[in-house]
Amino acid sequence: IVGSGSQDAINFNLGAGNVFTYASNFTGINQVDINSGTVVLNGANTAALVDVFNGSTLAGTGSISALGATLTIHAGGTLAPGPIGGIGTFSVTGSLVFQSAADYMININGTTYSKTAVMTGTATLGGANVEVGGTVSTNTKYTILTDTGGGIGGANIFNPNVTYGIYKGTLSYDADDVYLTFMFESLLPLLPPGAPQNVINVANAIDNFIAGGGTLPPQFSNLLNLTGAQLENTLAALEGQNATG
């Protein structure tokens, strides 16, 4: 960590994979640059400018609390509200700016989830990528970002391509909120005509499991990406009749 003699600026050069946790406040600092590694901020930061650059992450349950401050997530940088791998809210009193190719990392645990609250100012989403960790529930609408200043939606959106294993996320907006929903997608319509009954039974079993709120193990993550013929062959293997068929 390198700061000026007057401590009016601070630079984090932590190196890839390293973490610095700050539980108190950053006060008397005008600018913070996170150049590498992960900074977990659980207190308040009164700097007017906070920049998260390529290969670095800002996480935690703290806040950028200087009125009129700007938090900028540059291309390749990540904002991950909440504790690392956990659930929590990060607050911004000022403006939040995502550049294109920046990342917004949301952790989800069933019906609980991380989020960012922009208390004043505006949120500029910039087509940034939304990444998801943890365990999602299908058909649950998660509010992943709020902006009381409005102006979300229209051209001010995230990258619409959001995935979690076999699940595809849908982003939706109103003026003050960004929502993320993972809808259930059925395997049965993806099978080719004339698929054997045992294959149909396996598809129904998996569909019913997901529709009931179940989360498939990682080994099943590619099922929705298979062609009809590939899916039929895979489900035939799962139903266990190869040796006798």
C-alpha positions in Angstrom: 0.0 0.0 0.0 1.5 3.3 -1.0 0.2 6.7 0.1 1.4 10.2 -0.2 2.9 12.0 2.8 -0.3 13.9 3.5 -2.3 10.7 3.0 -4.6 12.5 0.6 -4.4 9.6 -1.8 -3.9 5.8 -1.5 -3.0 3.1 -3.9 -3.6 -0.6 -3.4 -1.1 -2.8 -5.3 -1.8 -6.1 -3.6 -1.0 -8.5 -6.3 -3.3 -11.1 -7.8 -5.1 -13.3 -5.3 -4.2 -11.1 -2.3 -6.9 -9.6 0.0 -6.8 -6.5 2.2 -9.7 -6.1 4.7 -10.4 -2.7 6.2 -13.0 -2.8 8.9 -12.8 0.9 9.9 -13.0 4.1 7.8 -10.9 5.7 5.1 -11.0 9.4 6.1 -9.0 12.4 5.0 -8.3 10.7 1.6 -9.2 12.3 -1.6 -8.6 9.4 -4.0 -8.3 5.6 -3.8 -6.9 3.5 -6.6 -7.3 -0.3 -6.4 -4.8 -1.5 -9.0 -4.5 -5.2 -8.1 -5.9 -7.7 -5.6 -9.1 -7.4 -3.6 -10.0 -4.7 -1.1 -12.8 -5.6 1.3 -14.2 -2.3 2.7 -16.5 -2.7 5.7 -16.4 0.9 6.8 -16.9 4.2 5.1 -14.7 5.8 2.5 -14.9 9.5 2.2 -12.7 9.8 -0.9 -14.1 11.8 -3.7 -12.7 9.4 -6.4 -12.5 5.7 -6.1 -11.2 3.7 -9.1 -11.2 -0.1 -9.4 -8.9 -1.1 -12.2 -8.3 -4.2 -14.4 -7.6 -7.3 -12.3 -8.8 -5.8 -9.0 -11.9 -6.2 -6.9 -13.8 -4.0 -4.4 -16.0 -6.0 -2.0 -17.5 -5.6 1.4 -20.5 -4.1 3.3 -19.1 -0.6 3.6 -19.8 2.5 1.7 -18.4 5.3 -0.5 -19.9 8.0 1.7 -18.6 11.4 0.4 -21.5 13.3 -1.1 -20.8 13.7 -4.8 -18.1 11.0 -4.8 -17.7 8.8 -7.9 -16.9 5.0 -7.8 -15.7 3.8 -11.2 -15.3 0.2 -12.0 -12.9 0.1 -15.0 -12.8 -2.6 -17.7 -11.5 -5.8 -16.1 -12.3 -4.5 -12.6 -15.0 -6.0 -10.3 -17.5 -4.7 -7.8 -18.6 -7.5 -5.5 -21.0 -6.3 -2.8 -21.0 -8.2 0.5 -18.2 -10.3 2.1 -16.1 -12.5 -0.2 -18.4 -15.3 -1.3 -21.2 -14.1 1.1 -24.3 -11.9 1.2 -24.4 -8.2 2.0 -25.0 -4.7 0.7 -22.5 -2.1 -0.5 -23.6 1.5 -0.5 -22.6 4.5 -2.6 -23.4 8.1 -1.6 -22.6 9.6 -5.0 -22.3 8.1 -8.5 -21.5 4.6 -9.5 -19.9 4.1 -13.0 -19.3 0.7 -14.7 -17.2 0.8 -17.8 -17.8 -1.6 -20.6 -16.2 -5.0 -19.8 -16.3 -4.3 -16.1 -17.7 -7.0 -13.9 -20.5 -6.9 -11.2 -20.3 -10.0 -9.0 -23.5 -11.0 -7.2 -23.6 -13.8 -4.6 -26.9 -15.6 -4.1 -28.0 -18.1 -1.5 -31.5 -19.3 -2.3 -33.7 -16.3 -1.7 -31.0 -14.0 -0.1 -28.6 -12.1 -2.3 -26.0 -9.3 -2.4 -26.8 -5.9 -3.8 -25.5 -2.4 -4.3 -27.5 0.7 -3.1 -26.7 4.0 -4.8 -28.1 6.4 -2.3 -27.7 9.7 -4.2 -26.3 10.5 -7.7 -26.7 8.0 -10.5 -25.7 4.5 -11.6 -24.2 4.1 -15.0 -24.2 0.5 -16.0 -22.2 0.7 -19.2 -23.0 -2.7 -20.5 -20.9 -4.3 -17.8 -21.0 -8.1 -17.2 -23.1 -9.6 -14.3 -21.5 -12.6 -12.7 -23.2 -14.9 -10.2 -21.9 -17.1 -7.5 -23.5 -19.2 -4.8 -26.8 -21.1 -5.3 -29.7 -19.6 -7.2 -33.4 -20.4 -7.0 -35.4 -20.4 -10.2 -38.4 -18.1 -10.7 -37.0 -15.8 -7.9 -36.7 -12.1 -8.7 -33.5 -10.7 -7.2 -33.0 -6.9 -6.8 -29.3 -6.7 -7.5 -28.9 -2.9 -7.6 -31.0 0.1 -6.5 -30.5 3.8 -7.5 -32.8 6.3 -5.8 -31.8 8.9 -8.4 -33.5 7.0 -11.2 -32.3 6.8 -14.8 -31.9 3.0 -15.0 -33.1 1.1 -18.0 -33.4 2.2 -21.6 -29.9 2.4 -22.9 -28.5 2.3 -19.4 -28.3 -1.4 -18.9 -25.9 -4.3 -18.1 -24.8 -6.9 -20.6 -27.9 -9.0 -21.0 -26.0 -12.4 -21.2 -26.1 -13.8 -17.7 -25.7 -17.5 -16.9 -25.4 -19.8 -13.9 -24.6 -23.4 -14.9 -27.4 -24.5 -17.1 -29.6 -21.6 -16.0 -29.9 -18.4 -18.1 -30.6 -15.2 -16.2 -32.9 -12.5 -17.4 -32.2 -8.9 -16.4 -35.1 -6.4 -16.1 -35.3 -2.8 -15.0 -37.4 0.0 -13.7 -36.2 3.6 -13.2 -34.6 2.8 -9.8 -33.8 -0.9 -9.8 -32.1 -3.8 -11.6 -33.6 -7.2 -11.3 -32.2 -10.6 -12.1 -34.4 -13.7 -12.5 -33.4 -17.3 -13.4 -36.3 -18.9 -15.1 -36.8 -22.7 -15.4 -36.0 -24.1 -18.8 -37.4 -27.5 -19.8 -35.4 -30.2 -21.4 -38.4 -32.0 -22.8 -39.0 -29.6 -25.8 -35.4 -29.9 -26.8 -35.6 -33.6 -27.6 -36.0 -34.6 -31.2 -39.3 -36.2 -32.4 -39.6 -39.9 -31.7 -37.2 -40.0 -28.7 -37.5 -43.2 -26.7 -39.9 -43.3 -23.8 -37.1 -43.9 -21.3 -35.3 -40.8 -22.5 -38.5 -38.8 -22.2 -38.9 -40.2 -18.6 -35.4 -39.0 -17.7 -36.1 -35.5 -19.2 -39.3 -35.3 -17.2 -37.5 -36.4 -14.0 -34.9 -33.6 -14.4 -37.5 -31.1 -15.4 -39.6 -31.9 -12.3 -36.6 -31.7 -10.1 -35.7 -28.2 -11.3 -39.3 -27.0 -11.3 -39.5 -28.1 -7.6 -36.6 -25.8 -6.7 -33.8 -28.3 -7.0 -30.3 -27.3 -8.2 -28.5 -29.8 -10.5 -24.9 -30.7 -9.7 -22.2 -29.2 -11.9 -21.9 -32.3 -14.0 -25.3 -31.5 -15.5 -24.4 -27.9 -16.4 -24.2 -28.4 -20.1 -27.5 -30.2 -20.8 -29.3 -27.1 -22.1 -26.5 -26.4 -24.5 -26.7 -29.8 -26.3 -28.3 -30.4 -29.7 -31.4 -32.5 -29.8 -29.5 -35.6 -30.9 -26.8 -35.0 -28.3 -29.3 -34.6 -25.5 -31.1 -37.8 -26.5 -27.8 -39.8 -26.4 -26.9 -38.2 -23.0 -30.3 -39.0 -21.4 -30.1 -42.5 -22.8 -26.8 -43.0 -21.0 -28.4 -41.6 -17.8 -31.3 -44.0 -17.9 -28.9 -46.8 -17.8 -30.0 -49.1 -20.6 -26.8 -49.0 -22.7 -25.7 -52.5 -21.7 -29.0 -54.2 -22.6 -30.1 -52.0 -25.4 
